[in-house]
Amino acid sequence: MTKWKRNQKQTGSEVKTFPIPFPIEGNKESISFSTNTDEKRSKEEIINQAIQFHSQGNIQEAEKSYKYCIEQGFNSDSIFSNYAMILKDQGHIKEAEILTIKAIKINPNIANHHLLLGNILKDLGQLKEAEVSIRKAIDIDPYLTEAHNNLGNILRDFGQLKEAEVSIRKAIEIDPNLTELYDNLGSLLIDVGQ
C-alpha cells in the first residue's frame, strides 16, 4: 500500500472517494471506491488529438477521432472541415460538402473552409457555385495562393482565359517558389497561343 501511495503522489493523480451509504453484510462501516479523474480528457484535448493525427498523416486514426467528436456532439468547424477533407480524398464528395457547409455555418470567416467548399463543388461539376466559394475565400484571405490558382482553373474551364491568367499570375506573385503554378500558367499560355 505504501508503494501505491508513493506512485500516486509522483504522478500527481487526484483520488476521490465516495462512501456507500448502506451496510454490506452487517458491516456498519461505509466502503469507499476510488476513481481517477485524470482519465477524462477535455473536449479540446480530444479535438487537438484528432487534428494531430491528421497533421501527422495518420488518416485512419484521424478519421476515427473526427467521427468520435461528431458522435459526441462537438460542434467544431475544424472537426467538420478536416473530416470533410478526408471524405473528399476518399471520394465521398457529397458527405464532404455537407460537413464543409456545417463548418462554414459555425465559422464563416475562415478562407480555407470556402476554398474547400469550392474544390468540392468543382468536383461535383458545379463550377459557377465553386467560383463563388473560391472568390469568397479570396475576399477573406487575398494571399491564399491555392484559391487564386483554383480560381484560374475554373475561369479557364469557363473559357475566360485572360481572367484565368490574371488569377494564376496572382498566385505566382504570392508564392513564386511553387513550381506547379508555372506549369499551370504555361499550359494556359499554350491555350491562348502564347
Accessible surface in RSA format (square Angstrom, percent):
REM  Atomic radii and reference values for relative SASA: ProtOr
REM  Chains: A
REM  Algorithm: Lee & Richards
REM  Probe-radius: 1.40
REM  Slices: 20
REM RES _ NUM      All-atoms   Total-Side   Main-Chain    Non-polar    All polar
REM                ABS   REL    ABS   REL    ABS   REL    ABS   REL    ABS   REL
RES MET A   1   175.15  90.7 125.73  83.2  49.42 117.7  99.97  85.0  75.18  99.6
RES THR A   2   100.04  71.2  95.98  97.3   4.07   9.7  61.92  83.2  38.12  57.6
RES LYS A   3   141.06  68.8 138.63  85.1   2.43   5.8  82.37  74.1  58.69  62.5
RES TRP A   4   132.11  53.0 127.76  61.8   4.35  10.2 101.42  54.1  30.68  49.8
RES LYS A   5   102.93  50.2 102.89  63.1   0.04   0.1  48.08  43.3  54.85  58.4
RES ARG A   6   131.12  55.1 127.08  64.8   4.04   9.6  49.30  67.4  81.82  49.6
RES ASN A   7    68.88  47.5  68.52  66.2   0.37   0.9  19.79  47.6  49.09  47.5
RES GLN A   8    38.77  21.7  32.53  23.8   6.24  14.9  13.86  29.5  24.91  18.9
RES LYS A   9   168.46  82.2 143.62  88.1  24.84  59.1  94.06  84.7  74.41  79.3
RES GLN A  10   133.03  74.4  94.80  69.3  38.23  91.0  43.81  93.3  89.22  67.7
RES THR A  11   100.48  71.5  66.67  67.6  33.81  80.6  72.31  97.1  28.17  42.6
RES GLY A  12    58.32  71.9   0.00   N/A  58.32  71.9  33.99  93.3  24.33  54.5
RES SER A  13    27.49  23.2  13.48  18.0  14.01  32.3   3.85   8.2  23.64  33.1
RES GLU A  14    89.44  51.3  84.54  64.0   4.90  11.7  36.73  71.0  52.71  43.0
RES VAL A  15    46.42  30.5  19.76  17.9  26.66  64.2  19.76  17.2  26.66  72.3
RES LYS A  16    92.62  45.2  88.73  54.4   3.89   9.3  40.18  36.2  52.44  55.9
RES THR A  17    83.48  59.4  63.43  64.3  20.05  47.8  32.68  43.9  50.80  76.8
RES PHE A  18   108.55  54.3 107.64  66.7   0.91   2.4 107.64  65.3   0.91   2.6
RES PRO A  19    93.72  68.3  79.99  72.9  13.74  49.9  79.99  66.0  13.74  85.4
RES ILE A  20    30.11  17.1  28.22  21.0   1.89   4.5  28.43  20.5   1.68   4.5
RES PRO A  21   128.11  93.4  86.98  79.3  41.13 149.5  99.79  82.4  28.32 176.0
RES PHE A  22   120.89  60.5 115.70  71.7   5.19  13.5 118.62  71.9   2.27   6.5
RES PRO A  23    78.74  57.4  61.83  56.4  16.91  61.5  63.46  52.4  15.28  95.0
RES ILE A  24    68.28  38.9  62.47  46.5   5.81  14.0  65.44  47.1   2.84   7.7
RES GLU A  25   175.66 100.9 128.70  97.4  46.96 111.8  59.90 115.9 115.76  94.5
RES GLY A  26    66.50  82.0   0.00   N/A  66.50  82.0  40.16 110.2  26.33  59.0
RES ASN A  27    65.71  45.3  57.28  55.4   8.44  20.3  21.72  52.3  43.99  42.5
RES LYS A  28   184.75  90.1 152.32  93.5  32.44  77.2 101.11  91.0  83.64  89.1
RES GLU A  29   128.10  73.5 119.45  90.4   8.66  20.6  42.83  82.9  85.27  69.6
RES SER A  30    66.47  56.2  40.05  53.5  26.41  60.8  17.79  37.9  48.68  68.2
RES ILE A  31    67.74  38.6  63.86  47.6   3.89   9.4  67.25  48.4   0.50   1.4
RES SER A  32    61.00  51.5  35.24  47.0  25.77  59.4  15.54  33.1  45.47  63.7
RES PHE A  33   125.00  62.5 122.04  75.6   2.96   7.7 125.00  75.8   0.00   0.0
RES SER A  34    71.10  60.1  41.13  54.9  29.98  69.1  21.91  46.7  49.19  68.9
RES THR A  35    67.44  48.0  60.97  61.8   6.47  15.4  63.12  84.8   4.32   6.5
RES ASN A  36    60.58  41.8  44.68  43.2  15.90  38.3  18.90  45.5  41.68  40.3
RES THR A  37    56.06  39.9  43.31  43.9  12.75  30.4  40.39  54.2  15.67  23.7
RES ASP A  38    86.59  60.7  59.78  59.5  26.81  63.4  29.16  68.6  57.43  57.3
RES GLU A  39   134.33  77.1 110.19  83.4  24.14  57.5  42.93  83.0  91.40  74.6
RES LYS A  40   180.17  87.9 156.90  96.3  23.26  55.4 105.41  94.9  74.76  79.6
RES ARG A  41   125.27  52.6 103.48  52.7  21.80  51.9  45.83  62.6  79.44  48.1
RES SER A  42    52.09  44.0  38.62  51.5  13.47  31.0  44.48  94.7   7.61  10.7
RES LYS A  43    89.14  43.5  81.80  50.2   7.33  17.5  41.55  37.4  47.58  50.7
RES GLU A  44   109.50  62.9 108.26  81.9   1.24   2.9  57.97 112.1  51.53  42.1
RES GLU A  45    92.13  52.9  86.55  65.5   5.58  13.3  34.83  67.4  57.30  46.8
RES ILE A  46    19.17  10.9  18.83  14.0   0.34   0.8  18.83  13.6   0.34   0.9
RES ILE A  47    18.27  10.4  18.27  13.6   0.00   0.0  18.27  13.2   0.00   0.0
RES ASN A  48    90.38  62.3  86.26  83.4   4.12   9.9  24.69  59.4  65.69  63.5
RES GLN A  49    52.67  29.5  50.16  36.7   2.51   6.0  12.16  25.9  40.51  30.7
RES ALA A  50     0.00   0.0   0.00   0.0   0.00   0.0   0.00   0.0   0.00   0.0
RES ILE A  51    56.37  32.1  56.37  42.0   0.00   0.0  56.37  40.6   0.00   0.0
RES GLN A  52    87.46  48.9  84.22  61.5   3.24   7.7  21.36  45.5  66.10  50.1
RES PHE A  53    43.82  21.9  43.82  27.1   0.00   0.0  43.82  26.6   0.00   0.0
RES HIS A  54    36.57  20.0  31.00  21.5   5.57  14.3  13.62  14.0  22.95  26.7
RES SER A  55    92.82  78.4  49.72  66.4  43.09  99.3  48.86 104.1  43.95  61.6
RES GLN A  56   119.68  66.9  81.47  59.5  38.21  91.0  40.40  86.0  79.27  60.1
RES GLY A  57    52.10  64.3   0.00   N/A  52.10  64.3  29.24  80.2  22.86  51.2
RES ASN A  58    60.65  41.8  53.18  51.4   7.47  18.0  18.22  43.8  42.43  41.0
RES ILE A  59    70.62  40.2  68.01  50.7   2.61   6.3  68.01  49.0   2.61   7.1
RES GLN A  60   130.38  72.9 123.73  90.4   6.65  15.8  36.68  78.1  93.69  71.1
RES GLU A  61    57.55  33.0  57.55  43.5   0.00   0.0  16.13  31.2  41.42  33.8
RES ALA A  62     0.00   0.0   0.00   0.0   0.00   0.0   0.00   0.0   0.00   0.0
RES GLU A  63    32.01  18.4  32.01  24.2   0.00   0.0   4.95   9.6  27.06  22.1
RES LYS A  64   112.97  55.1 106.48  65.3   6.48  15.4  69.39  62.5  43.57  46.4
RES SER A  65    17.99  15.2  13.59  18.1   4.40  10.1   6.92  14.7  11.07  15.5
RES TYR A  66     0.00   0.0   0.00   0.0   0.00   0.0   0.00   0.0   0.00   0.0
RES LYS A  67    92.79  45.3  90.77  55.7   2.02   4.8  43.12  38.8  49.67  52.9
RES TYR A  68    98.13  45.8  96.92  55.1   1.21   3.1  65.27  49.0  32.86  40.5
RES CYS A  69     0.00   0.0   0.00   0.0   0.00   0.0   0.00   0.0   0.00   0.0
RES ILE A  70    53.86  30.7  42.68  31.8  11.18  27.0  43.40  31.3  10.46  28.4
RES GLU A  71   134.69  77.3  97.62  73.9  37.08  88.3  45.56  88.1  89.13  72.8
RES GLN A  72    95.21  53.2  66.46  48.6  28.76  68.5   6.73  14.3  88.48  67.1
RES GLY A  73    58.18  71.7   0.00   N/A  58.18  71.7  35.00  96.0  23.18  51.9
RES PHE A  74    26.56  13.3  24.55  15.2   2.02   5.2  24.84  15.1   1.72   4.9
RES ASN A  75   101.32  69.9  84.64  81.8  16.69  40.2  25.15  60.5  76.18  73.6
RES SER A  76    15.92  13.5  11.40  15.2   4.52  10.4  10.40  22.1   5.52   7.7
RES ASP A  77    27.57  19.3  27.53  27.4   0.04   0.1   0.00   0.0  27.57  27.5
RES SER A  78    35.59  30.1  34.85  46.5   0.74   1.7  27.67  58.9   7.91  11.1
RES ILE A  79     0.00   0.0   0.00   0.0   0.00   0.0   0.00   0.0   0.00   0.0
RES PHE A  80    14.00   7.0  14.00   8.7   0.00   0.0  14.00   8.5   0.00   0.0
RES SER A  81     6.48   5.5   6.48   8.7   0.00   0.0   2.41   5.1   4.07   5.7
RES ASN A  82    21.36  14.7  21.36  20.6   0.00   0.0   0.40   1.0  20.96  20.3
RES TYR A  83    19.07   8.9  19.07  10.9   0.00   0.0  10.38   7.8   8.69  10.7
RES ALA A  84     0.00   0.0   0.00   0.0   0.00   0.0   0.00   0.0   0.00   0.0
RES MET A  85    77.09  39.9  76.15  50.4   0.95   2.3  39.66  33.7  37.43  49.6
RES ILE A  86     3.88   2.2   2.27   1.7   1.61   3.9   3.85   2.8   0.04   0.1
RES LEU A  87    15.66   8.7  15.66  11.2   0.00   0.0  15.66  11.0   0.00   0.0
RES LYS A  88    48.01  23.4  41.32  25.4   6.69  15.9   7.41   6.7  40.60  43.2
RES ASP A  89   122.64  85.9  85.24  84.8  37.40  88.4  30.78  72.4  91.86  91.6
RES GLN A  90    82.50  46.1  49.90  36.5  32.60  77.6  35.93  76.5  46.57  35.3
RES GLY A  91    52.55  64.8   0.00   N/A  52.55  64.8  27.43  75.3  25.12  56.3
RES HIS A  92    83.79  45.8  80.68  56.1   3.11   8.0  49.27  50.8  34.52  40.2
RES ILE A  93    32.08  18.3  29.67  22.1   2.41   5.8  29.67  21.4   2.41   6.5
RES LYS A  94   110.80  54.1 108.78  66.7   2.02   4.8  83.96  75.6  26.84  28.6
RES GLU A  95    85.55  49.1  84.30  63.8   1.25   3.0  41.37  80.0  44.18  36.1
RES ALA A  96     0.00   0.0   0.00   0.0   0.00   0.0   0.00   0.0   0.00   0.0
RES GLU A  97    17.86  10.3  17.86  13.5   0.00   0.0   2.56   5.0  15.30  12.5
RES ILE A  98    91.10  51.8  88.99  66.3   2.10   5.1  90.41  65.1   0.69   1.9
RES LEU A  99    17.19   9.6  17.19  12.3   0.00   0.0  17.19  12.1   0.00   0.0
RES THR A 100     0.00   0.0   0.00   0.0   0.00   0.0   0.00   0.0   0.00   0.0
RES ILE A 101    63.15  35.9  62.95  46.9   0.19   0.5  63.13  45.5   0.02   0.0
RES LYS A 102    92.00  44.9  90.45  55.5   1.54   3.7  47.28  42.6  44.72  47.6
RES ALA A 103     0.00   0.0   0.00   0.0   0.00   0.0   0.00   0.0   0.00   0.0
RES ILE A 104    25.20  14.3  25.00  18.6   0.20   0.5  25.00  18.0   0.20   0.5
RES LYS A 105   162.90  79.5 131.56  80.7  31.34  74.6  85.24  76.7  77.66  82.7
RES ILE A 106    65.03  37.0  35.83  26.7  29.21  70.4  41.91  30.2  23.12  62.8
RES ASN A 107    46.56  32.1  45.65  44.1   0.91   2.2   4.91  11.8  41.64  40.3
RES PRO A 108    64.52  47.0  64.30  58.6   0.23   0.8  64.30  53.1   0.23   1.4
RES ASN A 109   105.91  73.0  95.30  92.1  10.61  25.6  23.69  57.0  82.23  79.5
RES ILE A 110    63.99  36.4  62.61  46.6   1.38   3.3  63.99  46.1   0.00   0.0
RES ALA A 111     8.86   8.1   5.48   8.5   3.38   7.7   5.48   7.7   3.38   8.9
RES ASN A 112    86.35  59.5  82.21  79.4   4.14  10.0  22.82  54.9  63.53  61.4
RES HIS A 113    10.55   5.8  10.45   7.3   0.11   0.3   8.64   8.9   1.92   2.2
RES HIS A 114    14.98   8.2  14.98  10.4   0.00   0.0  10.72  11.0   4.26   5.0
RES LEU A 115     7.60   4.2   7.60   5.4   0.00   0.0   7.60   5.3   0.00   0.0
RES LEU A 116    17.05   9.5  15.32  11.0   1.73   4.3  16.83  11.8   0.21   0.6
RES LEU A 117    20.75  11.6  20.75  14.8   0.00   0.0  20.75  14.6   0.00   0.0
RES GLY A 118     0.00   0.0   0.00   N/A   0.00   0.0   0.00   0.0   0.00   0.0
RES ASN A 119    25.85  17.8  24.45  23.6   1.39   3.4   8.26  19.9  17.59  17.0
RES ILE A 120     0.00   0.0   0.00   0.0   0.00   0.0   0.00   0.0   0.00   0.0
RES LEU A 121    11.71   6.5  11.71   8.4   0.00   0.0  11.71   8.2   0.00   0.0
RES LYS A 122    70.18  34.2  61.87  38.0   8.32  19.8  18.45  16.6  51.73  55.1
RES ASP A 123    79.73  55.8  43.74  43.5  35.99  85.1  16.06  37.8  63.67  63.5
RES LEU A 124    59.16  32.9  30.10  21.5  29.06  73.1  34.93  24.5  24.23  65.2
RES GLY A 125    56.37  69.5   0.00   N/A  56.37  69.5  29.38  80.6  26.99  60.4
RES GLN A 126    64.46  36.0  59.72  43.6   4.74  11.3  23.72  50.5  40.73  30.9
RES LEU A 127    45.69  25.4  42.66  30.5   3.03   7.6  42.66  30.0   3.03   8.1
RES LYS A 128   123.05  60.0 120.93  74.2   2.12   5.0  88.54  79.7  34.51  36.8
RES GLU A 129    89.88  51.6  86.37  65.3   3.51   8.4  40.87  79.1  49.01  40.0
RES ALA A 130     0.00   0.0   0.00   0.0   0.00   0.0   0.00   0.0   0.00   0.0
RES GLU A 131    13.24   7.6  13.24  10.0   0.00   0.0   2.18   4.2  11.06   9.0
RES VAL A 132    96.44  63.5  93.34  84.5   3.09   7.5  94.92  82.5   1.51   4.1
RES SER A 133    10.69   9.0   8.36  11.2   2.33   5.4   2.33   5.0   8.36  11.7
RES ILE A 134     0.00   0.0   0.00   0.0   0.00   0.0   0.00   0.0   0.00   0.0
RES ARG A 135   104.08  43.7 103.24  52.6   0.83   2.0  42.82  58.5  61.25  37.1
RES LYS A 136    88.61  43.2  86.71  53.2   1.90   4.5  38.08  34.3  50.53  53.8
RES ALA A 137     0.00   0.0   0.00   0.0   0.00   0.0   0.00   0.0   0.00   0.0
RES ILE A 138    25.89  14.7  25.06  18.7   0.83   2.0  25.06  18.0   0.83   2.2
RES ASP A 139   110.79  77.6  81.16  80.8  29.63  70.1  25.28  59.5  85.51  85.3
RES ILE A 140    54.30  30.9  25.43  18.9  28.87  69.6  31.52  22.7  22.77  61.8
RES ASP A 141    49.80  34.9  48.55  48.3   1.26   3.0  11.81  27.8  38.00  37.9
RES PRO A 142    64.50  47.0  64.50  58.8   0.00   0.0  64.50  53.3   0.00   0.0
RES TYR A 143   153.52  71.7 141.84  80.7  11.68  30.4  93.31  70.1  60.21  74.2
RES LEU A 144    28.09  15.6  27.28  19.5   0.81   2.0  28.09  19.7   0.00   0.0
RES THR A 145    20.08  14.3  17.67  17.9   2.41   5.7  11.07  14.9   9.00  13.6
RES GLU A 146    88.82  51.0  83.41  63.1   5.41  12.9  31.16  60.3  57.66  47.1
RES ALA A 147     0.00   0.0   0.00   0.0   0.00   0.0   0.00   0.0   0.00   0.0
RES HIS A 148    15.66   8.6  15.66  10.9   0.00   0.0  11.89  12.3   3.77   4.4
RES ASN A 149    12.41   8.6  12.41  12.0   0.00   0.0   0.24   0.6  12.17  11.8
RES ASN A 150    20.55  14.2  20.03  19.4   0.52   1.2   4.00   9.6  16.55  16.0
RES LEU A 151     7.91   4.4   7.91   5.7   0.00   0.0   7.91   5.6   0.00   0.0
RES GLY A 152     0.00   0.0   0.00   N/A   0.00   0.0   0.00   0.0   0.00   0.0
RES ASN A 153    38.89  26.8  38.44  37.1   0.45   1.1  10.54  25.4  28.35  27.4
RES ILE A 154     0.00   0.0   0.00   0.0   0.00   0.0   0.00   0.0   0.00   0.0
RES LEU A 155     2.80   1.6   2.80   2.0   0.00   0.0   2.80   2.0   0.00   0.0
RES ARG A 156    59.13  24.8  50.51  25.7   8.62  20.5  14.66  20.0  44.47  27.0
RES ASP A 157    82.26  57.6  46.57  46.3  35.69  84.4  15.34  36.1  66.92  66.7
RES PHE A 158    74.44  37.2  42.73  26.5  31.72  82.5  48.00  29.1  26.44  75.7
RES GLY A 159    51.66  63.7   0.00   N/A  51.66  63.7  27.31  74.9  24.35  54.5
RES GLN A 160    76.16  42.6  71.10  52.0   5.06  12.0  22.66  48.2  53.50  40.6
RES LEU A 161    46.60  25.9  43.59  31.2   3.00   7.5  43.59  30.6   3.00   8.1
RES LYS A 162   124.30  60.6 121.97  74.8   2.33   5.6  98.95  89.1  25.35  27.0
RES GLU A 163    90.91  52.2  87.40  66.1   3.51   8.4  41.88  81.0  49.02  40.0
RES ALA A 164     0.00   0.0   0.00   0.0   0.00   0.0   0.00   0.0   0.00   0.0
RES GLU A 165    20.70  11.9  20.70  15.7   0.00   0.0   5.16  10.0  15.54  12.7
RES VAL A 166   104.17  68.5 100.90  91.3   3.27   7.9 102.76  89.3   1.41   3.8
RES SER A 167    10.08   8.5   8.03  10.7   2.05   4.7   2.05   4.4   8.03  11.2
RES ILE A 168     0.00   0.0   0.00   0.0   0.00   0.0   0.00   0.0   0.00   0.0
RES ARG A 169   112.48  47.2 107.44  54.8   5.04  12.0  45.73  62.5  66.75  40.5
RES LYS A 170    64.17  31.3  61.33  37.6   2.84   6.8  34.77  31.3  29.40  31.3
RES ALA A 171     0.00   0.0   0.00   0.0   0.00   0.0   0.00   0.0   0.00   0.0
RES ILE A 172    22.27  12.7  22.22  16.6   0.05   0.1  22.22  16.0   0.05   0.1
RES GLU A 173   123.32  70.8  95.61  72.3  27.71  66.0  45.94  88.9  77.38  63.2
RES ILE A 174    44.33  25.2  15.45  11.5  28.88  69.6  21.58  15.5  22.75  61.7
RES ASP A 175    46.98  32.9  45.44  45.2   1.54   3.6   8.49  20.0  38.50  38.4
RES PRO A 176    72.65  53.0  65.02  59.3   7.63  27.8  65.02  53.7   7.63  47.4
RES ASN A 177   132.08  91.1 108.44 104.8  23.64  56.9  32.72  78.7  99.36  96.0
RES LEU A 178    68.04  37.9  66.83  47.8   1.21   3.0  68.04  47.8   0.00   0.0
RES THR A 179   103.34  73.5 101.51 102.9   1.83   4.4  70.97  95.3  32.37  48.9
RES GLU A 180   102.08  58.6  97.88  74.0   4.20  10.0  31.46  60.9  70.61  57.7
RES LEU A 181     1.15   0.6   1.15   0.8   0.00   0.0   1.15   0.8   0.00   0.0
RES TYR A 182   100.66  47.0  92.78  52.8   7.88  20.5  78.17  58.7  22.49  27.7
RES ASP A 183   106.60  74.7  94.47  94.0  12.13  28.7  33.02  77.7  73.58  73.4
RES ASN A 184    23.26  16.0  17.80  17.2   5.47  13.2  12.90  31.0  10.37  10.0
RES LEU A 185    15.75   8.8  15.75  11.3   0.00   0.0  15.75  11.1   0.00   0.0
RES GLY A 186    30.45  37.5   0.00   N/A  30.45  37.5  28.79  79.0   1.66   3.7
RES SER A 187    44.37  37.5  38.99  52.0   5.37  12.4  23.18  49.4  21.18  29.7
RES LEU A 188     0.00   0.0   0.00   0.0   0.00   0.0   0.00   0.0   0.00   0.0
RES LEU A 189    30.64  17.1  30.64  21.9   0.00   0.0  30.64  21.5   0.00   0.0
RES ILE A 190   136.90  77.9 122.38  91.2  14.52  35.0 125.64  90.5  11.25  30.5
RES ASP A 191    75.19  52.7  43.62  43.4  31.57  74.6  15.74  37.1  59.45  59.3
RES VAL A 192    40.82  26.9   9.77   8.8  31.05  74.8  17.13  14.9  23.69  64.3
RES GLY A 193    70.22  86.6   0.00   N/A  70.22  86.6  35.76  98.1  34.45  77.2
RES GLN A 194   128.95  72.1  72.11  52.7  56.84 135.3  61.75 131.4  67.20  51.0
END  Absolute sums over single chains surface
CHAIN  1 A    12102.1       9991.7       2110.4       6547.9       5554.2
END  Absolute sums over all chains
TOTAL         12102.1       9991.7       2110.4       6547.9       5554.2
